[in-house]
Amino acid sequence: MSLLETNLYLRSQLEKSKQDFRDLTEKFLTSQATAYSLANQLQKYKCEEYKDLIESVLEEEALFQDEELAEKMRLAARLGEYNPLIQAQARELTHLRQKIQEGKSACYLFTQHVKNTAKSFENVLRSSDLSYYQGQRFCELLAQGSQLAERLASKLAIGKLEEMNEVLEDSLDERYLTHSSCHDSHQTPSSNAFACDVQELQLRFNP
């Protein structure tokens, strides 16, 4: 017999022993309740012949009830000790759920920012006299930004929410977000600057 088979056999024997113990306990409690009931009935009829036995059974019943009451009080005291911990865990769980929801919302907004940025760059590319190489480079950067947004959506963690907000504030400059700002200034955004932002985001959110 292998070690695994021995382990499974011993587990089955243990479960059987536990079930036998539960059955015996149930039978004992039933017999005990019957004995208490009979003792009370005999006491009503004042059977002197069994007086000592009746008193012994009734004393045992009183002792059992006292022990049962004491056990209930101990359990209540333990529950009272654990109650603040349970409440604290419930509050923490609620807080985590709120953070997760905030994270989903922030991730959605970030994804929309990237999509809007991509559209703005496409408009800039169409209205600018850029070389073929520069146009291809911008397209690559836009694709990287879109892929990054998708990875953020799948890898968003609670501990990164504040960091993500900082990246949104520091890395996504307003000059990249609207076509009007680029058009009014008659300047095209720097591909190197945008590449640095994309690389920074990749490094900070893709360990």
Biotite code that builds the C-alpha atoms (Angstrom):
import biotite.structure as struc

atoms = struc.array([
    struc.Atom([0.000, 0.000, 0.000], chain_id="A", res_id=1, res_name="MET", atom_name="CA", element="C"),
    struc.Atom([1.434, 3.331, -1.079], chain_id="A", res_id=2, res_name="SER", atom_name="CA", element="C"),
    struc.Atom([1.704, 6.373, 1.153], chain_id="A", res_id=3, res_name="LEU", atom_name="CA", element="C"),
    struc.Atom([-1.204, 8.040, -0.653], chain_id="A", res_id=4, res_name="LEU", atom_name="CA", element="C"),
    struc.Atom([-3.411, 4.973, -0.264], chain_id="A", res_id=5, res_name="GLU", atom_name="CA", element="C"),
    struc.Atom([-2.506, 4.734, 3.417], chain_id="A", res_id=6, res_name="THR", atom_name="CA", element="C"),
    struc.Atom([-3.351, 8.401, 3.890], chain_id="A", res_id=7, res_name="ASN", atom_name="CA", element="C"),
    struc.Atom([-6.727, 7.983, 2.186], chain_id="A", res_id=8, res_name="LEU", atom_name="CA", element="C"),
    struc.Atom([-7.502, 4.878, 4.234], chain_id="A", res_id=9, res_name="TYR", atom_name="CA", element="C"),
    struc.Atom([-6.645, 6.606, 7.510], chain_id="A", res_id=10, res_name="LEU", atom_name="CA", element="C"),
    struc.Atom([-8.761, 9.599, 6.529], chain_id="A", res_id=11, res_name="ARG", atom_name="CA", element="C"),
    struc.Atom([-11.740, 7.362, 5.824], chain_id="A", res_id=12, res_name="SER", atom_name="CA", element="C"),
    struc.Atom([-11.273, 5.608, 9.171], chain_id="A", res_id=13, res_name="GLN", atom_name="CA", element="C"),
    struc.Atom([-11.062, 8.952, 10.934], chain_id="A", res_id=14, res_name="LEU", atom_name="CA", element="C"),
    struc.Atom([-14.297, 10.132, 9.319], chain_id="A", res_id=15, res_name="GLU", atom_name="CA", element="C"),
    struc.Atom([-15.972, 6.866, 10.296], chain_id="A", res_id=16, res_name="LYS", atom_name="CA", element="C"),
    struc.Atom([-14.796, 7.256, 13.893], chain_id="A", res_id=17, res_name="SER", atom_name="CA", element="C"),
    struc.Atom([-16.090, 10.832, 13.984], chain_id="A", res_id=18, res_name="LYS", atom_name="CA", element="C"),
    struc.Atom([-19.462, 9.706, 12.695], chain_id="A", res_id=19, res_name="GLN", atom_name="CA", element="C"),
    struc.Atom([-19.603, 6.881, 15.269], chain_id="A", res_id=20, res_name="ASP", atom_name="CA", element="C"),
    struc.Atom([-18.782, 9.387, 18.007], chain_id="A", res_id=21, res_name="PHE", atom_name="CA", element="C"),
    struc.Atom([-21.554, 11.719, 16.823], chain_id="A", res_id=22, res_name="ARG", atom_name="CA", element="C"),
    struc.Atom([-24.022, 8.821, 16.795], chain_id="A", res_id=23, res_name="ASP", atom_name="CA", element="C"),
    struc.Atom([-23.037, 7.734, 20.312], chain_id="A", res_id=24, res_name="LEU", atom_name="CA", element="C"),
    struc.Atom([-23.264, 11.315, 21.570], chain_id="A", res_id=25, res_name="THR", atom_name="CA", element="C"),
    struc.Atom([-26.753, 11.640, 20.140], chain_id="A", res_id=26, res_name="GLU", atom_name="CA", element="C"),
    struc.Atom([-27.830, 8.361, 21.756], chain_id="A", res_id=27, res_name="LYS", atom_name="CA", element="C"),
    struc.Atom([-26.310, 9.418, 25.089], chain_id="A", res_id=28, res_name="PHE", atom_name="CA", element="C"),
    struc.Atom([-28.118, 12.757, 25.056], chain_id="A", res_id=29, res_name="LEU", atom_name="CA", element="C"),
    struc.Atom([-31.379, 11.022, 24.181], chain_id="A", res_id=30, res_name="THR", atom_name="CA", element="C"),
    struc.Atom([-30.930, 8.533, 27.028], chain_id="A", res_id=31, res_name="SER", atom_name="CA", element="C"),
    struc.Atom([-29.974, 11.330, 29.396], chain_id="A", res_id=32, res_name="GLN", atom_name="CA", element="C"),
    struc.Atom([-33.075, 13.345, 28.498], chain_id="A", res_id=33, res_name="ALA", atom_name="CA", element="C"),
    struc.Atom([-35.216, 10.236, 29.010], chain_id="A", res_id=34, res_name="THR", atom_name="CA", element="C"),
    struc.Atom([-33.652, 9.606, 32.429], chain_id="A", res_id=35, res_name="ALA", atom_name="CA", element="C"),
    struc.Atom([-34.278, 13.210, 33.503], chain_id="A", res_id=36, res_name="TYR", atom_name="CA", element="C"),
    struc.Atom([-37.886, 12.995, 32.363], chain_id="A", res_id=37, res_name="SER", atom_name="CA", element="C"),
    struc.Atom([-38.475, 9.715, 34.235], chain_id="A", res_id=38, res_name="LEU", atom_name="CA", element="C"),
    struc.Atom([-36.832, 11.098, 37.370], chain_id="A", res_id=39, res_name="ALA", atom_name="CA", element="C"),
    struc.Atom([-39.129, 14.119, 37.293], chain_id="A", res_id=40, res_name="ASN", atom_name="CA", element="C"),
    struc.Atom([-42.175, 11.874, 36.890], chain_id="A", res_id=41, res_name="GLN", atom_name="CA", element="C"),
    struc.Atom([-41.103, 9.607, 39.750], chain_id="A", res_id=42, res_name="LEU", atom_name="CA", element="C"),
    struc.Atom([-40.498, 12.626, 41.956], chain_id="A", res_id=43, res_name="GLN", atom_name="CA", element="C"),
    struc.Atom([-44.063, 13.767, 41.369], chain_id="A", res_id=44, res_name="LYS", atom_name="CA", element="C"),
    struc.Atom([-45.354, 10.419, 42.566], chain_id="A", res_id=45, res_name="TYR", atom_name="CA", element="C"),
    struc.Atom([-42.985, 10.498, 45.565], chain_id="A", res_id=46, res_name="LYS", atom_name="CA", element="C"),
    struc.Atom([-41.574, 7.029, 45.075], chain_id="A", res_id=47, res_name="CYS", atom_name="CA", element="C"),
    struc.Atom([-39.612, 6.552, 48.290], chain_id="A", res_id=48, res_name="GLU", atom_name="CA", element="C"),
    struc.Atom([-38.090, 3.339, 46.998], chain_id="A", res_id=49, res_name="GLU", atom_name="CA", element="C"),
    struc.Atom([-36.156, 5.216, 44.328], chain_id="A", res_id=50, res_name="TYR", atom_name="CA", element="C"),
    struc.Atom([-35.691, 8.456, 46.248], chain_id="A", res_id=51, res_name="LYS", atom_name="CA", element="C"),
    struc.Atom([-31.882, 8.335, 46.308], chain_id="A", res_id=52, res_name="ASP", atom_name="CA", element="C"),
    struc.Atom([-31.691, 7.453, 42.629], chain_id="A", res_id=53, res_name="LEU", atom_name="CA", element="C"),
    struc.Atom([-34.130, 10.219, 41.700], chain_id="A", res_id=54, res_name="ILE", atom_name="CA", element="C"),
    struc.Atom([-32.189, 12.826, 43.668], chain_id="A", res_id=55, res_name="GLU", atom_name="CA", element="C"),
    struc.Atom([-28.936, 11.681, 42.118], chain_id="A", res_id=56, res_name="SER", atom_name="CA", element="C"),
    struc.Atom([-30.346, 11.959, 38.594], chain_id="A", res_id=57, res_name="VAL", atom_name="CA", element="C"),
    struc.Atom([-31.905, 15.363, 39.271], chain_id="A", res_id=58, res_name="LEU", atom_name="CA", element="C"),
    struc.Atom([-28.667, 16.676, 40.788], chain_id="A", res_id=59, res_name="GLU", atom_name="CA", element="C"),
    struc.Atom([-26.831, 15.476, 37.722], chain_id="A", res_id=60, res_name="GLU", atom_name="CA", element="C"),
    struc.Atom([-29.407, 17.240, 35.536], chain_id="A", res_id=61, res_name="GLU", atom_name="CA", element="C"),
    struc.Atom([-28.926, 20.494, 37.446], chain_id="A", res_id=62, res_name="ALA", atom_name="CA", element="C"),
    struc.Atom([-25.146, 20.161, 37.172], chain_id="A", res_id=63, res_name="LEU", atom_name="CA", element="C"),
    struc.Atom([-25.410, 19.462, 33.455], chain_id="A", res_id=64, res_name="PHE", atom_name="CA", element="C"),
    struc.Atom([-27.626, 22.498, 32.939], chain_id="A", res_id=65, res_name="GLN", atom_name="CA", element="C"),
    struc.Atom([-25.196, 24.686, 34.888], chain_id="A", res_id=66, res_name="ASP", atom_name="CA", element="C"),
    struc.Atom([-22.297, 23.445, 32.770], chain_id="A", res_id=67, res_name="GLU", atom_name="CA", element="C"),
    struc.Atom([-24.299, 23.976, 29.591], chain_id="A", res_id=68, res_name="GLU", atom_name="CA", element="C"),
    struc.Atom([-25.163, 27.526, 30.666], chain_id="A", res_id=69, res_name="LEU", atom_name="CA", element="C"),
    struc.Atom([-21.534, 28.232, 31.556], chain_id="A", res_id=70, res_name="ALA", atom_name="CA", element="C"),
    struc.Atom([-20.418, 26.930, 28.162], chain_id="A", res_id=71, res_name="GLU", atom_name="CA", element="C"),
    struc.Atom([-22.943, 29.153, 26.398], chain_id="A", res_id=72, res_name="LYS", atom_name="CA", element="C"),
    struc.Atom([-21.674, 32.137, 28.367], chain_id="A", res_id=73, res_name="MET", atom_name="CA", element="C"),
    struc.Atom([-18.074, 31.313, 27.428], chain_id="A", res_id=74, res_name="ARG", atom_name="CA", element="C"),
    struc.Atom([-19.064, 31.059, 23.768], chain_id="A", res_id=75, res_name="LEU", atom_name="CA", element="C"),
    struc.Atom([-20.908, 34.368, 23.991], chain_id="A", res_id=76, res_name="ALA", atom_name="CA", element="C"),
    struc.Atom([-17.841, 35.986, 25.546], chain_id="A", res_id=77, res_name="ALA", atom_name="CA", element="C"),
    struc.Atom([-15.627, 34.635, 22.758], chain_id="A", res_id=78, res_name="ARG", atom_name="CA", element="C"),
    struc.Atom([-18.035, 35.906, 20.132], chain_id="A", res_id=79, res_name="LEU", atom_name="CA", element="C"),
    struc.Atom([-17.948, 39.282, 21.848], chain_id="A", res_id=80, res_name="GLY", atom_name="CA", element="C"),
    struc.Atom([-14.151, 39.288, 21.568], chain_id="A", res_id=81, res_name="GLU", atom_name="CA", element="C"),
    struc.Atom([-14.250, 38.418, 17.873], chain_id="A", res_id=82, res_name="TYR", atom_name="CA", element="C"),
    struc.Atom([-17.060, 40.839, 17.035], chain_id="A", res_id=83, res_name="ASN", atom_name="CA", element="C"),
    struc.Atom([-14.804, 43.947, 16.684], chain_id="A", res_id=84, res_name="PRO", atom_name="CA", element="C"),
    struc.Atom([-12.466, 41.943, 14.441], chain_id="A", res_id=85, res_name="LEU", atom_name="CA", element="C"),
    struc.Atom([-15.376, 40.817, 12.269], chain_id="A", res_id=86, res_name="ILE", atom_name="CA", element="C"),
    struc.Atom([-16.634, 44.386, 12.003], chain_id="A", res_id=87, res_name="GLN", atom_name="CA", element="C"),
    struc.Atom([-13.154, 45.646, 11.109], chain_id="A", res_id=88, res_name="ALA", atom_name="CA", element="C"),
    struc.Atom([-12.831, 43.002, 8.394], chain_id="A", res_id=89, res_name="GLN", atom_name="CA", element="C"),
    struc.Atom([-16.267, 43.929, 7.054], chain_id="A", res_id=90, res_name="ALA", atom_name="CA", element="C"),
    struc.Atom([-15.240, 47.593, 6.864], chain_id="A", res_id=91, res_name="ARG", atom_name="CA", element="C"),
    struc.Atom([-11.996, 46.662, 5.144], chain_id="A", res_id=92, res_name="GLU", atom_name="CA", element="C"),
    struc.Atom([-13.874, 44.516, 2.633], chain_id="A", res_id=93, res_name="LEU", atom_name="CA", element="C"),
    struc.Atom([-16.241, 47.382, 1.877], chain_id="A", res_id=94, res_name="THR", atom_name="CA", element="C"),
    struc.Atom([-13.267, 49.723, 1.437], chain_id="A", res_id=95, res_name="HIS", atom_name="CA", element="C"),
    struc.Atom([-11.562, 47.280, -0.934], chain_id="A", res_id=96, res_name="LEU", atom_name="CA", element="C"),
    struc.Atom([-14.721, 46.938, -2.990], chain_id="A", res_id=97, res_name="ARG", atom_name="CA", element="C"),
    struc.Atom([-14.925, 50.714, -3.295], chain_id="A", res_id=98, res_name="GLN", atom_name="CA", element="C"),
    struc.Atom([-11.276, 50.840, -4.366], chain_id="A", res_id=99, res_name="LYS", atom_name="CA", element="C"),
    struc.Atom([-11.885, 48.172, -6.994], chain_id="A", res_id=100, res_name="ILE", atom_name="CA", element="C"),
    struc.Atom([-14.844, 50.118, -8.351], chain_id="A", res_id=101, res_name="GLN", atom_name="CA", element="C"),
    struc.Atom([-12.805, 53.328, -8.379], chain_id="A", res_id=102, res_name="GLU", atom_name="CA", element="C"),
    struc.Atom([-10.032, 51.466, -10.166], chain_id="A", res_id=103, res_name="GLY", atom_name="CA", element="C"),
    struc.Atom([-12.394, 50.234, -12.862], chain_id="A", res_id=104, res_name="LYS", atom_name="CA", element="C"),
    struc.Atom([-13.704, 53.755, -13.388], chain_id="A", res_id=105, res_name="SER", atom_name="CA", element="C"),
    struc.Atom([-10.192, 55.218, -13.515], chain_id="A", res_id=106, res_name="ALA", atom_name="CA", element="C"),
    struc.Atom([-9.088, 52.543, -15.967], chain_id="A", res_id=107, res_name="CYS", atom_name="CA", element="C"),
    struc.Atom([-12.063, 53.273, -18.198], chain_id="A", res_id=108, res_name="TYR", atom_name="CA", element="C"),
    struc.Atom([-11.269, 57.005, -18.172], chain_id="A", res_id=109, res_name="LEU", atom_name="CA", element="C"),
    struc.Atom([-7.614, 56.310, -18.936], chain_id="A", res_id=110, res_name="PHE", atom_name="CA", element="C"),
    struc.Atom([-8.573, 54.092, -21.871], chain_id="A", res_id=111, res_name="THR", atom_name="CA", element="C"),
    struc.Atom([-10.809, 56.845, -23.202], chain_id="A", res_id=112, res_name="GLN", atom_name="CA", element="C"),
    struc.Atom([-7.921, 59.336, -22.816], chain_id="A", res_id=113, res_name="HIS", atom_name="CA", element="C"),
    struc.Atom([-5.669, 57.120, -24.904], chain_id="A", res_id=114, res_name="VAL", atom_name="CA", element="C"),
    struc.Atom([-8.318, 56.674, -27.591], chain_id="A", res_id=115, res_name="LYS", atom_name="CA", element="C"),
    struc.Atom([-8.926, 60.424, -27.743], chain_id="A", res_id=116, res_name="ASN", atom_name="CA", element="C"),
    struc.Atom([-5.184, 61.019, -27.908], chain_id="A", res_id=117, res_name="THR", atom_name="CA", element="C"),
    struc.Atom([-4.888, 58.564, -30.779], chain_id="A", res_id=118, res_name="ALA", atom_name="CA", element="C"),
    struc.Atom([-7.647, 60.337, -32.697], chain_id="A", res_id=119, res_name="LYS", atom_name="CA", element="C"),
    struc.Atom([-5.989, 63.712, -32.085], chain_id="A", res_id=120, res_name="SER", atom_name="CA", element="C"),
    struc.Atom([-2.669, 62.433, -33.400], chain_id="A", res_id=121, res_name="PHE", atom_name="CA", element="C"),
    struc.Atom([-4.354, 60.971, -36.460], chain_id="A", res_id=122, res_name="GLU", atom_name="CA", element="C"),
    struc.Atom([-5.831, 64.380, -37.234], chain_id="A", res_id=123, res_name="ASN", atom_name="CA", element="C"),
    struc.Atom([-2.434, 66.004, -36.710], chain_id="A", res_id=124, res_name="VAL", atom_name="CA", element="C"),
    struc.Atom([-0.783, 63.499, -39.029], chain_id="A", res_id=125, res_name="LEU", atom_name="CA", element="C"),
    struc.Atom([-3.326, 64.177, -41.760], chain_id="A", res_id=126, res_name="ARG", atom_name="CA", element="C"),
    struc.Atom([-2.870, 67.946, -41.514], chain_id="A", res_id=127, res_name="SER", atom_name="CA", element="C"),
    struc.Atom([0.930, 67.962, -41.159], chain_id="A", res_id=128, res_name="SER", atom_name="CA", element="C"),
    struc.Atom([3.725, 67.651, -43.676], chain_id="A", res_id=129, res_name="ASP", atom_name="CA", element="C"),
    struc.Atom([5.518, 64.765, -42.026], chain_id="A", res_id=130, res_name="LEU", atom_name="CA", element="C"),
    struc.Atom([7.847, 62.354, -43.722], chain_id="A", res_id=131, res_name="SER", atom_name="CA", element="C"),
    struc.Atom([6.807, 58.755, -44.247], chain_id="A", res_id=132, res_name="TYR", atom_name="CA", element="C"),
    struc.Atom([9.202, 57.598, -41.510], chain_id="A", res_id=133, res_name="TYR", atom_name="CA", element="C"),
    struc.Atom([7.825, 60.127, -39.018], chain_id="A", res_id=134, res_name="GLN", atom_name="CA", element="C"),
    struc.Atom([4.274, 59.096, -39.837], chain_id="A", res_id=135, res_name="GLY", atom_name="CA", element="C"),
    struc.Atom([5.125, 55.439, -39.324], chain_id="A", res_id=136, res_name="GLN", atom_name="CA", element="C"),
    struc.Atom([6.813, 56.263, -36.017], chain_id="A", res_id=137, res_name="ARG", atom_name="CA", element="C"),
    struc.Atom([3.729, 58.098, -34.773], chain_id="A", res_id=138, res_name="PHE", atom_name="CA", element="C"),
    struc.Atom([1.524, 55.180, -35.787], chain_id="A", res_id=139, res_name="CYS", atom_name="CA", element="C"),
    struc.Atom([3.743, 52.799, -33.815], chain_id="A", res_id=140, res_name="GLU", atom_name="CA", element="C"),
    struc.Atom([3.541, 55.015, -30.741], chain_id="A", res_id=141, res_name="LEU", atom_name="CA", element="C"),
    struc.Atom([-0.237, 55.215, -31.021], chain_id="A", res_id=142, res_name="LEU", atom_name="CA", element="C"),
    struc.Atom([-0.446, 51.427, -31.246], chain_id="A", res_id=143, res_name="ALA", atom_name="CA", element="C"),
    struc.Atom([1.765, 51.094, -28.168], chain_id="A", res_id=144, res_name="GLN", atom_name="CA", element="C"),
    struc.Atom([-0.482, 53.496, -26.253], chain_id="A", res_id=145, res_name="GLY", atom_name="CA", element="C"),
    struc.Atom([-3.584, 51.499, -27.156], chain_id="A", res_id=146, res_name="SER", atom_name="CA", element="C"),
    struc.Atom([-1.942, 48.226, -26.126], chain_id="A", res_id=147, res_name="GLN", atom_name="CA", element="C"),
    struc.Atom([-0.863, 49.788, -22.846], chain_id="A", res_id=148, res_name="LEU", atom_name="CA", element="C"),
    struc.Atom([-4.435, 50.862, -22.118], chain_id="A", res_id=149, res_name="ALA", atom_name="CA", element="C"),
    struc.Atom([-5.650, 47.311, -22.683], chain_id="A", res_id=150, res_name="GLU", atom_name="CA", element="C"),
    struc.Atom([-2.959, 45.886, -20.384], chain_id="A", res_id=151, res_name="ARG", atom_name="CA", element="C"),
    struc.Atom([-3.899, 48.389, -17.703], chain_id="A", res_id=152, res_name="LEU", atom_name="CA", element="C"),
    struc.Atom([-7.494, 47.238, -17.931], chain_id="A", res_id=153, res_name="ALA", atom_name="CA", element="C"),
    struc.Atom([-6.477, 43.624, -17.320], chain_id="A", res_id=154, res_name="SER", atom_name="CA", element="C"),
    struc.Atom([-3.707, 44.173, -14.764], chain_id="A", res_id=155, res_name="LYS", atom_name="CA", element="C"),
    struc.Atom([-5.247, 46.951, -12.710], chain_id="A", res_id=156, res_name="LEU", atom_name="CA", element="C"),
    struc.Atom([-4.461, 46.389, -9.029], chain_id="A", res_id=157, res_name="ALA", atom_name="CA", element="C"),
    struc.Atom([-5.747, 48.256, -5.969], chain_id="A", res_id=158, res_name="ILE", atom_name="CA", element="C"),
    struc.Atom([-2.234, 49.172, -4.880], chain_id="A", res_id=159, res_name="GLY", atom_name="CA", element="C"),
    struc.Atom([-1.566, 50.893, -8.218], chain_id="A", res_id=160, res_name="LYS", atom_name="CA", element="C"),
    struc.Atom([-4.564, 53.234, -8.262], chain_id="A", res_id=161, res_name="LEU", atom_name="CA", element="C"),
    struc.Atom([-2.741, 56.240, -6.783], chain_id="A", res_id=162, res_name="GLU", atom_name="CA", element="C"),
    struc.Atom([0.296, 55.577, -8.945], chain_id="A", res_id=163, res_name="GLU", atom_name="CA", element="C"),
    struc.Atom([-1.887, 55.429, -12.031], chain_id="A", res_id=164, res_name="MET", atom_name="CA", element="C"),
    struc.Atom([-3.470, 58.772, -11.148], chain_id="A", res_id=165, res_name="ASN", atom_name="CA", element="C"),
    struc.Atom([-0.002, 60.306, -10.798], chain_id="A", res_id=166, res_name="GLU", atom_name="CA", element="C"),
    struc.Atom([0.966, 58.958, -14.206], chain_id="A", res_id=167, res_name="VAL", atom_name="CA", element="C"),
    struc.Atom([-2.212, 60.387, -15.687], chain_id="A", res_id=168, res_name="LEU", atom_name="CA", element="C"),
    struc.Atom([-1.362, 63.812, -14.249], chain_id="A", res_id=169, res_name="GLU", atom_name="CA", element="C"),
    struc.Atom([2.371, 63.793, -14.978], chain_id="A", res_id=170, res_name="ASP", atom_name="CA", element="C"),
    struc.Atom([2.679, 61.854, -18.238], chain_id="A", res_id=171, res_name="SER", atom_name="CA", element="C"),
    struc.Atom([-0.445, 62.723, -20.254], chain_id="A", res_id=172, res_name="LEU", atom_name="CA", element="C"),
    struc.Atom([0.208, 66.405, -20.935], chain_id="A", res_id=173, res_name="ASP", atom_name="CA", element="C"),
    struc.Atom([-2.664, 68.506, -22.258], chain_id="A", res_id=174, res_name="GLU", atom_name="CA", element="C"),
    struc.Atom([-0.762, 69.175, -25.475], chain_id="A", res_id=175, res_name="ARG", atom_name="CA", element="C"),
    struc.Atom([-1.316, 65.525, -26.466], chain_id="A", res_id=176, res_name="TYR", atom_name="CA", element="C"),
    struc.Atom([-5.045, 65.397, -25.723], chain_id="A", res_id=177, res_name="LEU", atom_name="CA", element="C"),
    struc.Atom([-6.705, 67.815, -28.188], chain_id="A", res_id=178, res_name="THR", atom_name="CA", element="C"),
    struc.Atom([-6.171, 68.511, -31.837], chain_id="A", res_id=179, res_name="HIS", atom_name="CA", element="C"),
    struc.Atom([-7.060, 72.196, -31.393], chain_id="A", res_id=180, res_name="SER", atom_name="CA", element="C"),
    struc.Atom([-4.061, 72.961, -29.198], chain_id="A", res_id=181, res_name="SER", atom_name="CA", element="C"),
    struc.Atom([-1.696, 71.468, -31.747], chain_id="A", res_id=182, res_name="CYS", atom_name="CA", element="C"),
    struc.Atom([-3.462, 73.142, -34.663], chain_id="A", res_id=183, res_name="HIS", atom_name="CA", element="C"),
    struc.Atom([-3.503, 76.627, -33.082], chain_id="A", res_id=184, res_name="ASP", atom_name="CA", element="C"),
    struc.Atom([0.202, 76.560, -32.318], chain_id="A", res_id=185, res_name="SER", atom_name="CA", element="C"),
    struc.Atom([1.038, 75.176, -35.821], chain_id="A", res_id=186, res_name="HIS", atom_name="CA", element="C"),
    struc.Atom([3.442, 72.751, -34.165], chain_id="A", res_id=187, res_name="GLN", atom_name="CA", element="C"),
    struc.Atom([3.389, 68.953, -34.254], chain_id="A", res_id=188, res_name="THR", atom_name="CA", element="C"),
    struc.Atom([3.971, 67.070, -30.995], chain_id="A", res_id=189, res_name="PRO", atom_name="CA", element="C"),
    struc.Atom([7.407, 65.656, -30.504], chain_id="A", res_id=190, res_name="SER", atom_name="CA", element="C"),
    struc.Atom([7.576, 61.927, -31.200], chain_id="A", res_id=191, res_name="SER", atom_name="CA", element="C"),
    struc.Atom([10.445, 61.608, -28.739], chain_id="A", res_id=192, res_name="ASN", atom_name="CA", element="C"),
    struc.Atom([8.401, 63.205, -25.923], chain_id="A", res_id=193, res_name="ALA", atom_name="CA", element="C"),
    struc.Atom([5.441, 60.935, -26.553], chain_id="A", res_id=194, res_name="PHE", atom_name="CA", element="C"),
    struc.Atom([7.741, 57.908, -26.792], chain_id="A", res_id=195, res_name="ALA", atom_name="CA", element="C"),
    struc.Atom([9.192, 58.750, -23.382], chain_id="A", res_id=196, res_name="CYS", atom_name="CA", element="C"),
    struc.Atom([5.687, 58.955, -21.905], chain_id="A", res_id=197, res_name="ASP", atom_name="CA", element="C"),
    struc.Atom([4.697, 55.605, -23.381], chain_id="A", res_id=198, res_name="VAL", atom_name="CA", element="C"),
    struc.Atom([7.912, 53.973, -22.182], chain_id="A", res_id=199, res_name="GLN", atom_name="CA", element="C"),
    struc.Atom([7.437, 55.440, -18.689], chain_id="A", res_id=200, res_name="GLU", atom_name="CA", element="C"),
    struc.Atom([3.928, 54.041, -18.485], chain_id="A", res_id=201, res_name="LEU", atom_name="CA", element="C"),
    struc.Atom([5.119, 50.645, -19.687], chain_id="A", res_id=202, res_name="GLN", atom_name="CA", element="C"),
    struc.Atom([7.892, 50.514, -17.103], chain_id="A", res_id=203, res_name="LEU", atom_name="CA", element="C"),
    struc.Atom([5.690, 51.611, -14.189], chain_id="A", res_id=204, res_name="ARG", atom_name="CA", element="C"),
    struc.Atom([2.731, 49.351, -14.930], chain_id="A", res_id=205, res_name="PHE", atom_name="CA", element="C"),
    struc.Atom([4.435, 46.319, -16.470], chain_id="A", res_id=206, res_name="ASN", atom_name="CA", element="C"),
    struc.Atom([7.048, 45.059, -13.976], chain_id="A", res_id=207, res_name="PRO", atom_name="CA", element="C"),
])
